[in-house]
Amino acid sequence: MSVDTEPFLHLSRPLAPTTLSYQNSVAPLSINIQPQAILSILDHATRRDIRPAPTSSSRVIGALVGTRSEDGSEVSVGSSFAIPHTENEDQVEVDVEYQKNMLSLHLRAHPREVLLGWYTTSHELNSFSALIQNFFASPETGTFPHPAIHLTVSADAGTDIQTRTYISAPVAVNAERASESCLFIPVPHRLAYNDAERSALDAIASAKEVEARTAPVISDVESLTKTLEYTLDLIDRTSEYVAAVVDEEQEPNNALGQHLMSALSLAPKVDPTTIEADFNNHIQDVLMVSYLANSIRTQIDLSQRLATATLATDDGAKADGKDGDKDGKPERGERGGRGGKRGGRGGGRGGGNREPREPREPREPREPREPREPREPREPAE
């Protein structure tokens, strides 16, 4: 991925208030573009809906969202989303309701982000671009009072990706053409990514040499090896360039020389043997941490296996005990008298191995007792 860095002079000048445009400030900006925003734009360009002529358009457009500093001098483009539109030679139509709904949903999920501008996959700047730029800079639907950012990304197959960023300023035109007229001013920008994103981009870029367009995920040791090889290659290239400049075989570059001096001034001045010893100690620390992590993982796995085996053994013993109880207990006979498997009320429970009890002799009926005479009531105590 290459970034277009054409030299230009950007002057900050105050502009008088005007009714022909919504923007009254063209202060210089420093724009940082995250890789996920570029990937989202390229995915939109790849999956675009090819409509039949005359409504077909070779470019796609979308909104840019991200964060802005308090003074508005620095902007970070974090993500983007597509906006449906139709474009022909005479007019351009943008789905405004879709843009409002998508922006509302995105800001609900990311409350710290704001609308920054819009993007397109064509470097051409025409009256339609000015019309869309004024729409994104308006107070009702745009970034007012901050200038809207216009990002152009080349998405042609087989070519390097080039990016350009602009802001707009009003131009002296009549009121009838104010909505479709503006001056696009280029502003500096750069692709900002951290170490993890750099590794992911390198993995993606390594797939371009493979016919299947796939790349395996390498281990940490292989990644460290490739990084060291890449660093050594950069050092060799720098040494060759410095030697060529010293021998007057190549024209010197003041900016590059200052950059090299700044980089060398940040390097620590230590003995190579000390660096090697520190590096070896660091490698040993990493190996020790890796060994301890693997040991803890193995111990946890072993504990889980032992706990599972103990539970399985206990369940098996309980099941065997239940089966033994069933085998040892006699089967109950059919219920007599009151039903069920019980015997009569006077007898015990039926059993396969028990002998039946002898029936009891019936008792003789008792003679009725004579009723007792009622007692005399007691005198109340004084």
Disulfide bonds with the S-S distance in Angstrom:
none
